[in-house]
Amino acid sequence: MKKAFQKDDALLHDILSTRWSKGDFRIWWLGQSGYLIQWEGKHLLIDPYLSDSLTHKYAKTDKPHVRLTELVIDPRKLDFIDVATSSHNHTDHLDGETLIPLREVNPQMQLIIPEANREFVANRIKADINYPIGLNDGEEVTVGPFRFHGIPAAHNELERDAQGKCKFMGYVIQFGSWSIYHSGDTLWREEILEALKVFKIDLALLPINGNKPERRVAGNLHAKEAVEMAKSIQASMLFPCHYDMFAFNTADPAEFAEIAKEEGQAYEILLNGQSWTSAHLKQK
């Protein structure tokens, strides 16, 4: 199993050491598509998967989810979270074993979801159906300093419910002068690029594990597509994600790095539990 860059108390100490700093934001990769953003004393969790629920669920099946990288932290230790997101209903983006304990230690925490998934989300996390804040594509909502814009996602299709609401979404998240795009799980679609063209994206968080039918799971951008999408939306910085979690559904970040270099796309590859600060973006 791959070692985390830092985990448990070391990771917690790192987060809390800059909790009240101002000016730049910090972001930590927590594994898969999960990130923690820290901005002027406030904390946002994006699609956190901080358990082994899928490994346990599929342990005795023909599709085992063998974990590749260490779990970085128990969600019960994150008792300072203001808001979290779920981009869609798949467990590595909507994990009851992560979100239920998070809510227990953060009773004030808000949760942003695709409106189409409200009933499913409430059932999974054992919450009142009115608890989540639902968004559709083209809509926006503000929670504390964070403004969320709904962006459609294709996993594998741009799927909508009977009312036309997206079941799979990404979010553009704005705070201060910054804009971050987290695509959720998605393939390339022109409709997504169209929705993003009105934003100046400082940091794009895009999956690179690809779309292989033999895996028998919905797919994502592969490394070259992720780089091409980042360039298409003129993202100042690109982080790859959705790899090194499960052995059957991963990708080589070194291949991604080579493509990004060839295409002239600024990028950073984080290890699980590692942070990055927007001060680096100013220096480039």
C-alpha positions in Angstrom: 0.0 0.0 0.0 1.3 3.5 -0.9 2.1 5.7 2.1 0.3 9.0 2.5 2.4 12.2 2.4 1.0 12.8 5.9 -2.0 11.4 7.8 -3.9 11.4 11.1 -2.5 13.8 13.7 0.3 15.1 11.4 -2.3 16.0 8.7 -4.6 17.6 11.3 -1.7 19.7 12.8 -0.8 20.9 9.3 -4.4 21.9 8.6 -4.8 23.7 11.9 -1.4 25.4 11.7 -2.8 27.9 9.1 -6.4 27.9 10.1 -6.7 31.6 10.6 -4.2 32.9 8.0 -5.4 35.4 5.4 -4.7 36.1 1.8 -4.0 32.8 0.1 -6.0 29.6 0.2 -4.6 26.1 1.0 -5.9 22.9 -0.5 -5.2 19.3 0.5 -5.8 16.2 -1.6 -7.5 13.6 0.6 -7.7 10.8 -2.0 -9.8 9.9 -5.0 -11.7 13.2 -5.8 -11.7 14.5 -2.3 -10.1 17.8 -1.3 -10.1 20.1 1.7 -10.0 23.9 0.9 -9.1 26.3 3.7 -9.9 30.0 3.2 -9.6 32.6 6.0 -10.7 30.3 8.8 -13.4 28.5 6.8 -13.2 24.9 5.5 -14.8 23.3 2.5 -14.7 19.5 1.9 -15.2 18.5 -1.8 -16.5 14.9 -2.4 -14.8 13.4 0.6 -14.3 9.6 0.8 -12.7 8.9 4.1 -13.6 5.3 4.9 -13.1 1.8 3.5 -16.8 1.3 2.8 -16.3 0.3 -0.8 -13.5 -2.1 0.0 -15.7 -3.8 2.6 -18.8 -3.8 0.3 -17.0 -5.5 -2.6 -14.6 -7.7 -0.7 -16.2 -11.0 -1.7 -17.3 -10.1 -5.2 -15.8 -10.3 -8.7 -15.1 -6.5 -8.5 -13.0 -6.0 -5.4 -12.1 -2.5 -4.5 -8.6 -3.0 -3.2 -7.3 0.2 -1.6 -4.0 1.5 -3.0 -3.2 4.4 -0.7 -3.5 4.8 3.0 -6.6 6.5 4.5 -5.4 9.9 5.5 -7.7 10.8 8.4 -10.8 9.7 10.4 -13.6 12.1 9.5 -14.4 12.5 13.2 -11.2 14.4 13.6 -12.4 17.1 11.1 -14.6 19.0 13.6 -14.2 22.4 11.9 -15.9 21.8 8.5 -18.3 24.5 7.3 -19.6 23.0 4.1 -19.1 19.9 2.0 -20.1 18.8 -1.5 -21.3 15.7 -3.3 -21.1 15.7 -7.1 -23.2 12.6 -7.5 -24.5 9.5 -5.8 -21.6 7.0 -6.2 -20.2 6.1 -2.9 -16.7 7.5 -3.4 -18.4 10.9 -3.8 -21.3 10.4 -1.4 -20.1 8.2 1.4 -22.4 7.6 4.4 -19.4 6.4 6.5 -17.7 9.7 5.9 -20.6 12.2 5.9 -22.6 10.8 8.9 -19.7 11.1 11.3 -18.8 14.5 9.8 -22.2 15.8 10.5 -22.1 14.4 14.1 -18.9 16.5 14.8 -20.0 19.5 12.6 -23.7 20.0 13.4 -23.6 23.3 11.5 -22.1 21.8 8.4 -24.0 22.4 5.1 -24.0 20.0 2.2 -24.2 21.0 -1.5 -25.7 18.3 -3.8 -27.3 18.0 -7.2 -31.0 18.8 -6.6 -32.0 15.7 -8.5 -30.3 13.5 -5.9 -32.0 15.0 -2.8 -34.0 11.9 -1.7 -31.2 9.5 -2.3 -28.7 11.7 -0.4 -31.0 12.1 2.6 -31.5 8.4 2.8 -27.8 7.6 2.5 -26.7 10.0 5.2 -29.7 9.6 7.4 -30.7 13.3 7.2 -33.9 15.2 6.9 -34.9 15.5 3.2 -34.7 19.3 3.5 -31.2 19.3 4.9 -29.1 19.3 1.7 -28.7 22.4 -0.4 -29.6 21.4 -4.0 -28.3 22.9 -7.2 -28.9 22.3 -10.9 -26.7 23.4 -13.7 -26.8 27.1 -14.3 -27.8 27.8 -10.7 -25.7 29.2 -7.8 -25.8 29.4 -4.1 -23.6 31.0 -1.4 -22.6 29.4 1.9 -20.3 31.5 4.0 -17.5 32.8 1.8 -18.0 30.1 -0.8 -20.2 30.6 -3.9 -21.1 27.4 -5.8 -22.1 27.4 -9.5 -23.6 24.2 -10.8 -21.9 22.7 -13.9 -23.2 19.6 -15.8 -21.1 16.4 -15.8 -21.3 13.4 -18.0 -20.8 10.1 -16.1 -21.1 8.6 -18.7 -24.0 10.7 -20.0 -25.4 14.1 -19.2 -28.2 12.3 -17.3 -31.2 14.3 -16.0 -34.2 13.3 -13.9 -37.9 13.7 -15.1 -37.8 17.4 -14.2 -34.6 18.0 -16.3 -32.3 18.3 -13.3 -28.7 17.0 -13.5 -27.9 13.8 -11.6 -24.1 14.3 -12.2 -22.5 17.7 -11.6 -19.4 19.6 -11.2 -19.0 22.9 -9.3 -17.2 26.1 -9.9 -16.4 27.4 -6.4 -15.6 31.1 -5.9 -14.2 32.8 -2.8 -12.3 36.0 -2.5 -10.7 36.5 -6.0 -10.3 32.8 -6.6 -12.3 30.3 -8.8 -11.8 26.5 -8.5 -13.5 24.0 -10.9 -14.1 20.5 -9.6 -15.6 18.5 -12.4 -16.9 15.6 -10.4 -16.8 12.4 -12.5 -17.1 13.3 -16.1 -16.3 12.6 -19.7 -15.6 15.3 -22.3 -18.7 17.1 -23.5 -19.0 20.4 -25.3 -21.9 21.5 -23.1 -19.5 21.4 -20.1 -17.0 23.7 -21.9 -19.8 26.0 -22.8 -21.0 26.3 -19.2 -17.4 27.1 -18.1 -16.5 29.7 -20.6 -17.9 32.6 -18.4 -15.5 31.7 -15.6 -11.8 32.5 -15.1 -10.6 29.3 -13.6 -7.5 29.5 -11.4 -7.4 25.8 -10.5 -9.1 22.8 -12.2 -9.5 19.5 -10.4 -10.0 16.8 -13.0 -10.1 13.0 -13.1 -7.5 11.1 -15.2 -8.5 7.4 -14.7 -10.1 7.1 -18.1 -13.1 5.3 -19.5 -12.5 1.5 -19.9 -15.7 -0.6 -20.3 -13.9 -3.7 -19.0 -13.8 -2.1 -15.5 -17.6 -2.3 -15.5 -17.9 1.2 -13.9 -18.8 4.6 -15.4 -15.7 6.3 -16.8 -13.9 9.6 -16.7 -11.5 11.8 -18.6 -8.2 10.2 -19.4 -4.9 12.1 -18.8 -4.8 13.7 -22.3 -8.4 14.8 -22.2 -7.9 16.3 -18.7 -5.0 18.4 -20.0 -6.9 19.4 -23.1 -10.0 20.4 -21.0 -7.8 22.5 -18.7 -6.3 24.2 -21.7 -9.7 24.7 -23.3 -11.0 26.5 -20.2 -7.7 28.4 -19.8 -7.2 27.0 -16.3 -4.1 28.5 -14.7 -3.3 25.3 -12.8 -4.4 21.7 -13.1 -4.5 19.0 -10.4 -5.2 15.4 -11.5 -7.4 13.2 -9.3 -9.4 10.0 -9.2 -6.5 7.6 -9.3 -4.4 5.6 -6.7 -7.5 4.8 -4.7 -8.6 1.4 -6.1 -6.4 -1.1 -7.9 -8.9 -1.9 -10.7 -9.6 1.8 -11.5 -6.6 4.0 -11.6 -4.0 5.7 -13.8 -0.4 6.6 -13.9 0.2 10.3 -12.9 3.6 10.2 -14.6 1.9 9.8 -17.9 -0.3 12.7 -17.1 2.7 14.8 -16.2 4.4 14.1 -19.5 1.3 15.2 -21.4 0.9 18.3 -19.4 4.5 19.3 -20.0 4.2 18.6 -23.7 1.0 20.7 -23.9 2.4 23.6 -21.7 -0.3 23.2 -19.1 0.8 24.2 -15.6 0.1 21.3 -13.2 0.8 19.9 -9.7 0.7 16.3 -8.6 -0.1 16.0 -4.9 0.3 13.0 -2.7 -2.5 12.0 -0.4 -2.5 14.3 2.6 -0.3 16.9 0.8 -1.2 20.5 0.5 -0.7 23.3 -2.0 -1.1 27.1 -1.5 -2.3 29.7 -4.0 0.9 31.6 -3.3 2.6 29.2 -5.7 0.2 30.3 -8.4 1.2 33.9 -7.9 4.8 32.9 -8.3 4.4 31.3 -11.7 
